[in-house]
Amino acid sequence: MTDNHNQSDDWGSAQAGQHFQPRTLHITKENKIIYRTVVWMLGATVLLSMVGIIGLSLFAREVPQALIALGSVAVGALGSLFTHSRY
């Protein structure tokens, strides 16, 4: 059985001196509405989780770890969107 797999397409076959460069997300008119919707939804998720955490803390209730994780993931996703976007 022969392997027709090209070794240069392999994940671990980067040559010495080559570095990974992430792609930049270019915002066009066609996908601007989707981009803004995602940013607004993630922002709302961050704000609602912060309000929930603070509200539960004020009433001396236990804050669920899922609420903290949800807010953290939303902040990370927003940071990733803002870092890789170019208008």
C-alpha positions as CSV (number, residue, x, y, z in Angstrom):
1,M,0.0,0.0,0.0
2,T,1.6,3.3,-1.0
3,D,1.0,6.6,0.7
4,N,0.3,9.4,-1.8
5,H,0.3,11.9,1.1
6,N,2.6,14.9,0.4
7,Q,4.8,15.4,3.4
8,S,4.9,19.2,3.0
9,D,1.2,19.2,3.7
10,D,1.8,17.5,7.1
11,W,1.1,19.5,10.2
12,G,4.5,18.7,11.8
13,S,6.6,19.3,8.7
14,A,7.4,23.0,9.0
15,Q,10.8,23.9,7.9
16,A,13.2,25.5,10.3
17,G,12.7,29.3,10.3
18,Q,9.1,29.1,9.2
19,H,6.5,30.6,11.5
20,F,2.8,30.4,11.7
21,Q,1.1,33.6,10.7
22,P,-2.7,33.8,11.4
23,R,-4.9,35.2,8.7
24,T,-6.4,38.6,9.1
25,L,-10.2,38.8,9.0
26,H,-11.2,41.4,6.4
27,I,-14.5,43.0,7.1
28,T,-16.4,43.7,3.9
29,K,-19.9,45.2,3.3
30,E,-21.4,41.8,2.8
31,N,-20.4,40.4,6.1
32,K,-20.4,43.6,8.2
33,I,-23.9,42.9,9.5
34,I,-22.9,39.4,10.6
35,Y,-19.7,40.7,12.2
36,R,-21.6,43.4,14.1
37,T,-24.3,40.9,15.2
38,V,-21.7,38.6,16.6
39,V,-19.9,41.4,18.4
40,W,-23.2,42.7,19.9
41,M,-24.2,39.2,21.1
42,L,-20.8,38.5,22.6
43,G,-20.9,41.9,24.3
44,A,-24.4,41.2,25.7
45,T,-23.2,37.9,27.0
46,V,-20.3,39.5,28.8
47,L,-22.5,42.2,30.3
48,L,-25.2,39.8,31.4
49,S,-22.8,37.4,33.0
50,M,-21.1,40.3,34.8
51,V,-24.5,41.5,36.1
52,G,-25.4,38.0,37.1
53,I,-22.1,37.4,39.0
54,I,-22.4,40.8,40.8
55,G,-26.1,40.3,41.5
56,L,-25.6,36.8,42.9
57,S,-22.7,38.0,45.0
58,L,-24.7,40.9,46.5
59,F,-27.4,38.5,47.6
60,A,-24.8,36.1,49.1
61,R,-25.7,33.3,46.7
62,E,-23.2,30.9,45.1
63,V,-22.1,31.9,41.7
64,P,-22.2,29.0,39.2
65,Q,-18.9,28.2,37.6
66,A,-20.7,28.0,34.2
67,L,-21.7,31.6,34.5
68,I,-18.0,32.6,35.1
69,A,-16.9,30.4,32.2
70,L,-19.5,31.8,29.8
71,G,-18.4,35.3,30.5
72,S,-14.7,34.4,30.2
73,V,-15.2,32.7,26.9
74,A,-17.2,35.6,25.5
75,V,-14.5,38.1,26.5
76,G,-11.9,35.8,24.8
77,A,-14.0,35.6,21.7
78,L,-14.4,39.4,21.5
79,G,-10.7,39.8,22.0
80,S,-10.0,37.4,19.2
81,L,-12.4,39.1,16.9
82,F,-11.0,42.6,17.6
83,T,-7.4,41.4,17.3
84,H,-7.8,39.7,13.9
85,S,-10.1,42.2,12.2
86,R,-9.2,45.0,9.8
87,Y,-11.6,47.6,8.5
